């Protein structure tokens, strides 16, 4: 058999399947990166966690159903993500905590750590922008634990 006409294992697959598989891989890798950034956001006050977890869940929905199920099943992120998907709201406690932390940390940075007026204005503008965004999102009183009926 001529080596030039021999079937090649890399070309045996239909091109559409190979592209779809590559695309799922890209979405899975992006989802993992968003999870990593979101986890860092748990401890870094100005780095929002929830948007990165929402992006990760969306990427996993297109890349890996198993990883999306894992993310939605985690105790730390799962209830918040499920509540966001079902009600598009944020718990009041999370909103208040975020705003207070932003005020304390940015206020401290503006007063004690920066001397340049443009940097102070930039920090204040970023902080006010994040707070304004948080205030625009509807609030719910408390999260309902999964698997338990809501009390009347």
C-alpha positions in Angstrom: 0.0 0.0 0.0 1.2 3.4 -0.9 2.1 5.5 2.2 0.7 8.6 0.5 -2.8 7.0 0.2 -2.8 5.0 3.5 -5.5 6.1 5.9 -4.3 8.4 8.6 -5.7 8.0 12.1 -5.9 11.8 12.5 -8.0 12.2 9.4 -10.3 9.3 10.0 -12.6 11.4 12.2 -15.1 13.7 10.5 -13.9 17.3 10.8 -17.0 18.5 12.5 -16.5 16.1 15.4 -12.9 17.2 15.8 -13.9 20.8 15.9 -16.7 20.2 18.4 -14.3 18.2 20.6 -11.7 21.0 20.5 -14.3 23.6 21.3 -15.5 21.6 24.3 -11.9 21.5 25.5 -11.5 25.2 25.1 -14.7 25.8 27.1 -13.6 23.4 29.8 -10.2 25.1 30.2 -11.8 28.5 30.3 -14.2 27.3 32.9 -11.4 26.0 35.0 -9.6 29.3 34.7 -12.7 31.2 35.8 -13.1 28.9 38.8 -9.5 29.6 39.8 -10.1 33.4 39.5 -13.4 33.1 41.4 -11.7 31.2 44.2 -9.1 34.0 44.5 -12.0 36.4 44.6 -13.2 34.7 47.8 -10.2 36.2 49.6 -9.5 39.3 47.5 -12.2 41.9 48.3 -12.4 43.8 45.0 -12.3 40.7 42.8 -15.8 39.5 42.5 -16.4 35.8 42.9 -19.9 35.3 41.6 -19.5 36.6 38.1 -16.5 34.4 37.6 -18.4 31.4 38.9 -21.3 32.2 36.6 -18.9 32.4 33.6 -17.3 29.1 34.7 -20.8 27.4 34.9 -21.6 28.8 31.4 -18.3 27.5 30.0 -18.8 24.1 31.7 -22.3 23.9 30.3 -20.7 24.0 26.8 -17.6 22.0 27.7 -18.2 19.5 30.5 -21.5 18.6 32.0 -19.7 16.7 34.7 -17.7 19.8 35.8 -20.9 22.0 35.7 -22.7 19.5 37.9 -19.7 19.5 40.3 -19.7 23.3 40.4 -23.4 23.6 41.1 -23.1 20.8 43.7 -20.4 22.6 45.8 -21.5 23.8 49.2 -19.7 27.1 48.8 -20.8 28.2 45.3 -23.7 25.9 44.4 -26.5 27.5 46.3 -25.6 31.0 45.1 -25.3 29.9 41.5 -28.6 28.0 41.6 -30.4 31.0 43.2 -28.9 33.3 40.6 -30.1 31.1 37.7 -33.6 30.7 39.2 -34.2 34.2 40.6 -31.5 36.5 39.3 -31.0 37.9 42.9 -28.2 38.2 45.5 -28.7 37.5 49.2 -29.0 40.7 51.3 -26.1 39.5 53.6 -23.8 39.0 50.6 -24.6 42.4 49.2 -24.1 44.3 52.5 -20.9 42.4 53.2 -19.5 43.3 49.8 -20.4 47.0 50.1 -19.0 47.2 53.6 -15.7 45.5 52.6 -15.4 47.7 49.5 -15.9 50.9 51.7 -13.4 49.8 54.3 -10.7 48.6 52.0 -11.0 51.3 49.4 -11.4 54.0 52.1 -8.3 52.7 53.8 -6.3 52.6 50.5 -7.5 56.1 49.5 -6.7 57.7 52.9 -3.5 55.9 53.9 -1.9 54.1 51.0 -2.1 56.6 48.1 -0.9 60.1 47.7 -1.5 60.8 44.1 -4.9 62.5 43.5 -5.6 60.8 40.2 -5.1 57.4 41.8 -7.4 58.3 44.7 -10.1 59.4 42.3 -9.7 56.3 40.2 -10.0 54.1 43.3 -13.1 56.0 44.4 -14.6 55.8 41.0 -14.0 52.0 40.8 -15.5 51.5 44.2 -18.5 53.6 43.5 -19.0 51.8 40.2 -18.9 48.4 41.9 -21.3 49.5 44.6 -23.7 51.0 42.1 -23.7 47.7 40.2 -24.4 45.8 43.3 -27.2 48.1 44.3 -28.9 47.5 40.9 -29.1 43.7 41.4 -32.3 42.7 43.1 -31.9 41.4 46.7 -33.5 38.4 48.4 -33.8 38.1 52.1 -32.1 34.7 52.7 -31.1 31.7 50.7 -33.4 28.7 50.9 -31.4 25.5 51.8 -31.5 22.9 49.1 -33.8 19.9 49.8 -35.8 21.6 52.6 -39.2 23.1 52.2 -39.5 26.8 52.9 -41.2 27.6 56.2 -44.4 29.6 56.2 
